[in-house]
Amino acid sequence: MEHIFIEGTDKQAPTLLLLHGTGGNERDLLPLAQMIAPQCSVLGVRGNVLENGMPRFFKRLREGVFDEEDLIFRTKELYQFIDDMAAQYKFDRKRVIAIGYSNGANIAASLMYHYADAFEGAILFHAMVPLRGIELPNLSETKVFIGAGKRDPLIPADETKELIVELKKVNATVEEYWTEGGHELSRAEVDAASAWYKEQFSS
């Protein structure tokens, strides 16, 4: 997968996995990483799927309706890719924190739905339920921050609330932050995510 790796100044800190929204690329969320945890190494990844020329992490049938077969395949593909990158760049695979926006947040959520050890933590901006009808692993070791907009036209608030409930059911520690806005990523969300990261992961 197309990607960029930047080594951080703190070798003991987690590595940030950056997962863009539809039409983004591996560099899109680098400014977010700088705002949230500038000392961390970062691995920015570009989705392997194209929709009308725009990179995504998995196919969808239409707005808000995922191609579940492709989502499951791409979830496994990304999980293996993270493993491979940890070996290549020599970062601690057990200390990876995902930062995902929209489509990137949804593939990150899918990784947690499939693997107990996908991430030490995850920051999900504007995410929805990736799959239904599957048994989730025990996520008692996973800390999750979810940022959302109450008026998001693409991700209904009920979808995000259901995701939060499902993650809590399997013992993930979840903090939610709601704005009055829509699908755009607000500075307030990023600042809240930064404060959450410092509280949870800064030694």
C-alpha positions in Angstrom: 0.0 0.0 0.0 1.2 3.5 -0.7 2.4 5.0 2.6 4.7 7.4 4.3 6.6 6.7 7.6 8.1 9.5 9.6 10.1 8.6 12.7 9.2 10.5 15.8 11.5 12.1 18.5 10.2 9.9 21.3 11.0 6.2 20.6 9.0 5.1 23.6 5.8 6.8 22.4 3.1 4.9 20.3 3.1 5.0 16.5 0.2 6.9 14.9 -1.5 5.2 12.0 -3.1 7.9 9.8 -6.2 6.8 7.8 -7.7 9.5 5.5 -11.2 10.1 4.3 -12.6 9.6 0.8 -10.3 11.3 -1.8 -7.5 11.8 0.6 -4.0 10.3 0.7 -1.2 9.2 3.0 -0.2 12.8 3.8 -3.6 14.2 4.6 -3.6 13.7 8.3 0.0 14.6 9.0 -1.1 18.0 10.3 -3.5 16.3 12.7 -0.7 14.1 14.0 1.4 17.2 14.7 -1.5 18.8 16.6 -2.3 15.6 18.6 1.0 14.0 19.4 4.0 15.7 17.6 6.6 13.5 19.3 5.2 10.2 17.8 6.3 8.3 14.8 3.6 8.3 12.1 2.6 5.8 9.4 0.3 7.4 6.9 -1.5 5.0 4.5 -3.4 5.5 1.3 -6.5 3.4 0.7 -6.2 0.7 -2.0 -9.6 1.3 -3.5 -10.6 4.0 -6.1 -14.1 5.4 -6.3 -14.3 7.7 -9.3 -10.6 8.3 -9.0 -10.7 9.0 -5.3 -8.8 6.7 -2.9 -10.8 4.9 -0.2 -10.0 2.0 2.1 -12.9 -0.2 1.0 -15.7 -0.2 -1.6 -19.3 1.0 -0.9 -22.5 0.3 -2.8 -23.8 3.8 -2.2 -23.5 6.6 0.4 -23.6 5.0 3.8 -23.9 1.4 2.5 -20.7 -0.6 2.6 -19.6 -3.5 0.4 -19.2 -5.8 3.4 -17.3 -8.5 1.5 -14.7 -5.9 0.3 -14.7 -4.3 3.8 -13.8 -7.6 5.4 -11.1 -8.3 2.8 -9.6 -4.8 3.1 -9.7 -5.0 6.9 -7.5 -8.2 6.9 -5.2 -6.6 4.2 -4.6 -3.5 6.4 -4.1 -5.6 9.5 -1.4 -7.6 7.8 0.1 -4.4 6.3 0.5 -2.8 9.8 2.3 -6.0 10.9 4.6 -5.8 7.9 5.3 -2.1 8.5 6.1 -2.7 12.2 8.7 -5.3 11.1 10.1 -3.0 8.3 10.3 0.2 10.3 11.0 -1.5 13.7 8.2 0.1 15.7 6.3 -1.7 18.5 3.2 -3.3 16.9 1.5 -3.4 20.2 1.7 0.3 20.5 -0.2 1.6 17.5 -2.9 4.3 17.8 -5.1 4.8 14.8 -6.2 8.3 13.8 -9.0 8.0 11.2 -11.4 10.5 9.6 -14.7 9.3 7.9 -13.8 6.4 5.6 -10.5 6.0 7.5 -12.3 6.0 10.8 -14.6 3.3 9.5 -11.8 1.0 8.5 -10.2 1.6 11.9 -13.5 0.6 13.6 -13.7 -2.5 11.4 -10.2 -3.5 12.5 -11.3 -3.3 16.2 -14.4 -5.2 15.3 -12.2 -8.1 14.0 -9.0 -8.0 16.1 -8.6 -7.5 19.9 -5.0 -6.4 19.3 -5.4 -4.1 16.3 -4.7 -1.0 18.3 -3.6 0.2 21.7 -5.9 3.2 21.0 -7.9 4.8 18.3 -9.1 8.4 17.5 -12.1 8.1 15.3 -13.5 11.3 13.7 -16.9 10.9 12.1 -17.3 7.1 12.2 -20.2 4.8 11.9 -20.9 1.1 12.5 -18.7 -0.8 10.0 -20.5 -4.2 10.2 -23.4 -5.8 12.0 -24.1 -9.4 12.9 -20.5 -10.3 13.9 -19.1 -11.1 17.4 -16.7 -8.5 18.5 -13.5 -9.4 20.4 -12.8 -8.3 23.9 -11.4 -4.7 23.7 -10.6 -4.2 27.4 -7.1 -3.2 26.4 -8.2 -0.6 23.9 -8.9 3.1 24.5 -11.0 5.0 22.0 -11.8 8.7 21.3 -14.8 9.4 19.1 -15.4 12.9 17.6 -18.7 13.5 15.9 -21.0 16.2 14.6 -24.6 16.3 15.7 -25.7 17.6 12.3 -23.4 15.3 10.2 -25.4 14.7 6.9 -23.2 11.7 6.0 -22.9 10.0 9.3 -26.2 10.0 11.3 -25.7 10.6 15.0 -27.5 7.4 15.8 -24.9 5.4 13.8 -22.1 6.9 15.9 -24.0 6.3 19.1 -24.5 2.7 18.1 -20.8 2.3 17.5 -20.0 3.7 20.9 -22.5 1.3 22.6 -21.0 -1.7 20.7 -17.5 -0.8 21.6 -18.4 -0.3 25.3 -20.2 -3.7 25.3 -16.9 -5.4 24.6 -15.1 -3.3 27.3 -13.3 -0.7 25.3 -12.8 2.6 27.2 -14.6 5.2 25.1 -14.6 8.9 25.3 -17.0 10.8 23.0 -16.9 14.4 21.9 -19.8 16.0 20.1 -19.9 19.3 18.2 -22.9 21.1 16.8 -21.4 20.8 13.3 -21.6 18.6 10.3 -19.2 16.2 8.6 -16.3 18.7 8.6 -13.5 18.1 11.1 -13.5 20.9 13.7 -10.6 22.4 15.6 -12.5 21.7 18.8 -12.6 18.0 18.0 -8.9 17.9 17.3 -8.1 19.8 20.5 -10.2 17.4 22.5 -8.5 14.4 20.9 -5.1 16.0 21.8 -6.1 16.4 25.4 -7.4 12.8 25.5 -4.2 11.5 24.0 -2.1 13.4 26.6 -4.3 12.0 29.4 -4.2 8.4 28.2 -0.8 8.0 26.7 1.7 10.6 27.8 4.0 9.3 30.5 
